[in-house]
Amino acid sequence: MTLKDTVLATIIILVWGVNFVVIAIGLETIPPILMGGLRFLCVFVLGCWFVRWPKMPLKWILAYALTLSFAQFALLFFAMAVGMPAGLASLVLQSQALFTLVFAFLILKEQVKASQILAISIAGSGLAIIGSSADDQMTTLGFMVTLLAAACWAAGNLVTRTISQKGYKADVNLVVWSALFACPPFFMLSYWVEGPELILHALSNTQLSGVLSLLYLSLIATLVGYTLWSYLLSQYPAGQVAPLTLGVPMVGLASASLFLNEALEGWQLIGIACVMLGLMINMRIDKLLKRLLFK
């Protein structure tokens, strides 16, 4: 990568890593499902003036909105509201890479290699270690719902891949306009689960921290983050860009420790190491090591 693009990649990692701390702060004053709806409402209102309607059938826009936008973030926000620490959420959500691998094999009939099976086994053992070490900071429910959020991200990845295979562009236009279709299910679910009283109370007692959280999530994490991500994917092979997400949990864990005083137990550190190793193997870093060692 050029120096400029390396700087842009670093910005993405920082923006998406800190994103989990911002979510935790926003959840202190806004119910999780309502916050998801407000996030994507802001994304659409802020972005629709600057990007065009995506040139693809409506069914793919809806599929993208319901998996990547609605299901993933409704589950993630709920998980963090019921006891999933921000730092661990940033890590566990990266299991989407492993879910994507499994879903691609089962649904798209893509070939799975030995290194990928090894990656699933190692990362899966790490997730099991993290899940079994639930304590006062991390609840079992929060952990399991975060895994479901990762699975929805993976389903969205298959939607995105299918969109690209059909010759359409999954770019910032899709991110912005799909947000419009993510809003109704968010608000309907919020009305049903959280109730009108809680919604009205949150809206009428809005605090500056909640407003700033929504602006960060919509303007910085979504519009800026995904715009830069789309740019890098247009300039470099996906295999070169995708491993950048490995830096997100490191920033997430560090920022959660710094701003939220989240501490990690010994077993959790072992689990984190296993997950990161599995993700690295899945990103083909094992091939790079072989070239370095045996060239």
URBELRA-V145183 format. One record per residue. N is the residue number from 0. RES is the residue in one letter. PHI is phi in degrees with one decimal (* if undefined). NEAR is the number of other C-alpha atoms within 10 Angstrom. D_FIRST is the distance of its C-alpha to the first C-alpha in Angstrom with 1 decimal. Layout:
n/res/phi/near/d_first
N/RES/PHI/NEAR/D_FIRST
N/RES/PHI/NEAR/D_FIRST
This chain:
n/res/phi/near/d_first
0/M/*/12/0.0
1/T/-71.3/7/3.8
2/L/-60.1/8/6.5
3/K/-61.2/9/8.0
4/D/-71.5/15/5.9
5/T/-64.7/12/5.9
6/V/-63.7/12/9.5
7/L/-62.8/17/10.1
8/A/-63.4/20/9.3
9/T/-64.2/14/11.7
10/I/-60.7/15/14.1
11/I/-59.2/23/14.4
12/I/-60.2/22/15.2
13/L/-65.6/20/17.7
14/V/-62.6/21/19.3
15/W/-75.2/24/19.9
16/G/-70.4/27/21.0
17/V/-69.1/25/23.5
18/N/-49.8/24/24.6
19/F/-71.7/28/27.0
20/V/-66.2/25/28.8
21/V/-62.4/23/29.2
22/I/-59.7/24/30.8
23/A/-60.7/21/33.2
24/I/-67.1/18/34.3
25/G/-63.6/23/34.8
26/L/-70.1/21/36.9
27/E/-68.7/13/39.3
28/T/-125.4/19/40.8
29/I/-124.8/27/39.8
30/P/-58.7/18/40.7
31/P/-60.2/27/37.7
32/I/-70.4/28/38.4
33/L/-61.9/25/39.2
34/M/-63.7/28/36.1
35/G/-62.6/31/34.1
36/G/-64.0/26/36.0
37/L/-65.7/21/35.6
38/R/-59.4/25/31.9
39/F/-76.8/30/31.5
40/L/-64.5/22/34.2
41/C/-64.8/21/32.2
42/V/-57.9/26/29.1
43/F/-67.9/23/31.2
44/V/-64.1/14/33.2
45/L/-77.1/15/30.2
46/G/-102.1/20/28.0
47/C/-66.1/16/30.5
48/W/-75.7/9/31.2
49/F/-114.5/8/27.7
50/V/-127.6/13/26.7
51/R/-90.1/13/28.8
52/W/-59.1/11/30.5
53/P/-64.9/19/28.3
54/K/-86.3/12/29.5
55/M/-162.4/15/30.7
56/P/-60.2/10/33.9
57/L/-59.1/11/35.0
58/K/-62.1/9/35.3
59/W/-76.9/18/31.5
60/I/-65.3/24/31.1
61/L/-65.4/17/33.8
62/A/-61.5/20/32.4
63/Y/-63.8/28/29.0
64/A/-64.6/27/31.0
65/L/-78.3/23/33.3
66/T/-94.3/22/30.9
67/L/-69.9/26/27.6
68/S/-90.2/26/29.2
69/F/-73.9/28/32.9
70/A/-62.7/24/33.4
71/Q/-59.5/26/30.3
72/F/-81.6/26/30.8
73/A/-62.5/23/34.6
74/L/-70.9/23/34.6
75/L/-63.4/28/32.0
76/F/-63.5/27/33.8
77/F/-64.2/22/37.1
78/A/-59.7/27/35.9
79/M/-70.9/25/34.9
80/A/-75.0/19/38.3
81/V/-109.2/16/40.2
82/G/116.4/19/38.8
83/M/-100.0/28/35.1
84/P/-61.2/24/33.5
85/A/-59.5/28/30.2
86/G/-63.6/27/28.3
87/L/-68.8/24/29.5
88/A/-61.3/26/29.0
89/S/-63.2/26/25.3
90/L/-82.6/24/25.3
91/V/-61.1/24/27.9
92/L/-63.9/21/26.3
93/Q/-71.0/24/23.3
94/S/-64.8/27/25.9
95/Q/-53.8/22/25.2
96/A/-63.4/22/22.8
97/L/-75.8/23/26.0
98/F/-61.7/21/28.2
99/T/-60.0/20/25.9
100/L/-60.4/20/26.2
101/V/-67.4/21/30.0
102/F/-63.8/18/30.4
103/A/-63.4/19/28.5
104/F/-69.7/13/30.8
105/L/-75.8/11/34.0
106/I/-98.5/9/33.4
107/L/-92.5/11/31.1
108/K/59.9/10/32.3
109/E/-78.9/12/28.9
110/Q/-72.4/12/29.1
111/V/-108.8/12/28.6
112/K/-92.4/10/27.7
113/A/-60.0/9/29.2
114/S/-64.4/16/26.0
115/Q/-72.7/20/25.9
116/I/-63.7/16/29.6
117/L/-61.6/14/29.0
118/A/-62.1/24/26.2
119/I/-61.7/23/28.7
120/S/-64.2/16/31.5
121/I/-68.4/21/29.7
122/A/-66.1/26/28.2
123/G/-62.5/18/31.5
124/S/-65.4/17/33.5
125/G/-64.9/25/31.4
126/L/-64.2/23/32.1
127/A/-63.8/15/35.7
128/I/-64.3/19/35.9
129/I/-63.8/24/34.4
130/G/-65.3/20/36.8
131/S/-77.8/15/39.8
132/S/-100.1/17/39.3
133/A/-58.7/17/40.1
134/D/-140.0/11/41.8
135/D/-65.1/8/42.7
136/Q/-83.0/12/39.1
137/M/-120.3/21/37.9
138/T/-91.2/19/40.4
139/T/-63.1/18/40.5
140/L/-62.0/17/40.6
141/G/-60.6/25/37.5
142/F/-65.1/27/35.6
143/M/-66.0/16/36.9
144/V/-68.7/21/36.1
145/T/-63.9/29/32.5
146/L/-62.8/24/32.3
147/L/-64.0/21/33.8
148/A/-62.2/29/31.1
149/A/-64.0/28/28.4
150/A/-65.4/26/30.4
151/C/-69.0/24/30.5
152/W/-59.7/27/26.7
153/A/-63.1/27/26.6
154/A/-61.4/24/29.2
155/G/-65.3/23/27.1
156/N/-62.6/21/24.2
157/L/-66.5/20/26.6
158/V/-62.7/20/27.7
159/T/-61.8/21/24.2
160/R/-63.9/15/23.7
161/T/-65.0/15/27.1
162/I/-58.6/19/26.4
163/S/-66.3/13/23.4
164/Q/-64.1/10/25.5
165/K/-87.4/9/28.2
166/G/90.4/9/26.0
167/Y/-98.2/16/25.6
168/K/-102.4/17/22.6
169/A/-94.7/21/22.0
170/D/-118.2/18/20.4
171/V/-64.0/23/21.5
172/N/-58.1/19/24.7
173/L/-67.2/21/25.7
174/V/-58.7/25/24.8
175/V/-69.8/30/27.1
176/W/-75.9/23/30.0
177/S/-69.1/27/30.2
178/A/-60.0/28/30.8
179/L/-60.0/20/34.1
180/F/-85.8/21/35.2
181/A/-79.9/27/34.2
182/C/-63.2/23/36.5
183/P/-55.7/14/39.9
184/P/-64.0/17/39.6
185/F/-60.0/27/38.3
186/F/-70.1/19/41.3
187/M/-67.3/15/43.8
188/L/-67.0/15/42.9
189/S/-62.1/22/42.9
190/Y/-61.9/16/46.4
191/W/-75.6/10/47.6
192/V/-88.5/12/46.2
193/E/-89.1/16/46.0
194/G/87.4/12/48.9
195/P/-63.6/12/49.8
196/E/-63.8/10/51.2
197/L/-66.7/16/48.0
198/I/-63.1/19/45.9
199/L/-64.1/11/48.3
200/H/-64.3/12/48.4
201/A/-65.8/17/44.6
202/L/-71.8/14/44.4
203/S/-82.9/9/47.4
204/N/-118.6/12/46.3
205/T/-62.4/13/42.7
206/Q/-107.5/14/41.3
207/L/-59.6/11/38.6
208/S/-61.6/16/36.4
209/G/-68.6/22/36.6
210/V/-63.5/15/35.7
211/L/-64.4/14/32.7
212/S/-62.4/22/31.5
213/L/-63.7/25/31.8
214/L/-64.9/18/30.0
215/Y/-65.6/20/27.1
216/L/-61.8/28/27.0
217/S/-85.0/25/27.3
218/L/-79.8/19/25.5
219/I/-86.3/18/22.7
220/A/-67.1/22/22.1
221/T/-91.9/22/22.8
222/L/-68.2/21/22.3
223/V/-68.6/18/19.4
224/G/-59.3/22/17.8
225/Y/-73.8/18/18.1
226/T/-66.2/18/17.3
227/L/-65.7/18/13.8
228/W/-63.6/19/13.6
229/S/-64.2/15/14.8
230/Y/-61.8/14/12.4
231/L/-63.6/20/9.3
232/L/-65.6/16/11.7
233/S/-80.5/12/12.5
234/Q/-103.8/11/9.1
235/Y/-135.0/12/8.0
236/P/-60.7/10/10.8
237/A/-58.4/11/12.7
238/G/-64.7/11/12.8
239/Q/-86.0/12/9.1
240/V/-86.6/16/9.6
241/A/-54.7/14/13.3
242/P/-62.0/16/13.3
243/L/-60.1/15/12.1
244/T/-64.7/18/15.8
245/L/-64.9/17/16.9
246/G/-79.4/17/16.3
247/V/-62.9/25/18.6
248/P/-63.7/27/21.8
249/M/-63.6/21/21.2
250/V/-68.0/22/21.0
251/G/-62.1/26/23.9
252/L/-65.7/24/26.1
253/A/-67.3/18/25.6
254/S/-68.8/22/26.2
255/A/-65.8/24/29.2
256/S/-67.0/16/30.6
257/L/-74.0/12/30.3
258/F/-96.5/12/31.5
259/L/-114.1/15/33.7
260/N/57.4/10/34.9
261/E/-80.3/16/34.1
262/A/-105.2/15/34.9
263/L/-112.4/14/34.0
264/E/-83.1/11/36.7
265/G/-57.7/10/36.3
266/W/-65.9/14/36.4
267/Q/-65.3/21/33.7
268/L/-63.8/14/31.4
269/I/-64.9/14/32.1
270/G/-62.5/24/31.5
271/I/-60.3/24/28.1
272/A/-61.4/15/27.1
273/C/-66.3/23/28.2
274/V/-61.9/28/26.4
275/M/-63.2/22/23.0
276/L/-63.2/19/23.7
277/G/-62.4/26/24.6
278/L/-65.5/25/21.5
279/M/-65.2/16/19.3
280/I/-64.5/20/21.5
281/N/-63.9/22/21.2
282/M/-85.4/20/17.4
283/R/70.2/15/18.0
284/I/-67.2/14/17.1
285/D/-61.5/14/20.6
286/K/-65.9/12/19.6
287/L/-64.1/9/16.9
288/L/-64.5/11/19.8
289/K/-62.8/10/22.2
290/R/-64.6/10/20.1
291/L/-69.9/9/19.9
292/L/-85.8/8/23.6
293/F/-121.3/6/25.2
294/K/-73.1/6/23.5
